[in-house]
């Protein structure tokens, strides 16, 4: 692994910039957070309700399954009512990709492992090109082409990369470049290897994820390791955390992964100690409340909530604003300097009024 890091800063690999709806991604654009809806696509009110919640949580691109004609026919109503790009997720039936493009979808995700004959993929590429839309080539270890499975025995990283490179060649041979690629495995190490190998061989933007990562807590942590390790290596232009729970939690996890690496600048970072027997203030409650109130303020600041003087003053002085707890009170620091002692009952309001003025 090459060290694409300066002190406190990731050196991103430069990929090709593409356009998905009104959004640019790849190149030097921010890393985008994606998710996927869970109601039946033809249930437009439920889909729109969920997309609204996803957008509120920070989702920037949303994917909907287009598994049959009823789903395709629902696309115009969905597209009319959402503000973020919509991707049609296609498996098996290339005609659904054509239908989705006809209905104005911003991007089509095709899976080389199950789309079938090459000419079908070419039809989809031509349609996306004619419509000025985007494609995502979505290779997945669970649905690799049979000849590659036979060749490699298992969906190893090299097999995923070969599948992706074959599809990339097919797309680029049609003189079409407005596409991104994903190459997901449910094994974090294989996933890392696959993306790292592929990133050496293409300039296409890469959509990261650990596929089928699992339940809310375990899947979030697995994704943080899997996606985070790639981001640290400078790889990745969009991300999706795949969880077996409400997709709003996927988006929150994705947003937090980016924030933890300094890759999201429209929200604060909350540093909070785990508390221990030394703490004389309720660190958990204070940290939770500060996070809840400060997250939506759009400020790229670091806030420290610390239980005592062991690490409290140090972390608070390094943060933009911080509090170090003492006996029933706390010392507040702003931009490295103490600005006052506050009783515990007033800590939250005092901190928030200072944060709001920053
Ligand atoms: S900062 Fe103080 S209260 Fe918080 S974990 Fe460290 S020693 Fe415990």
Boltz pocket constraint, residues with backbone or C-beta under 6 A from the ligand:
constraints:
  - pocket:
      binder: B
      contacts: [[A, 273], [A, 274], [A, 275], [A, 276], [A, 277], [A, 278], [A, 279], [A, 306], [A, 307], [A, 308], [A, 309], [A, 310], [A, 311], [A, 312]]
      max_distance: 6.0
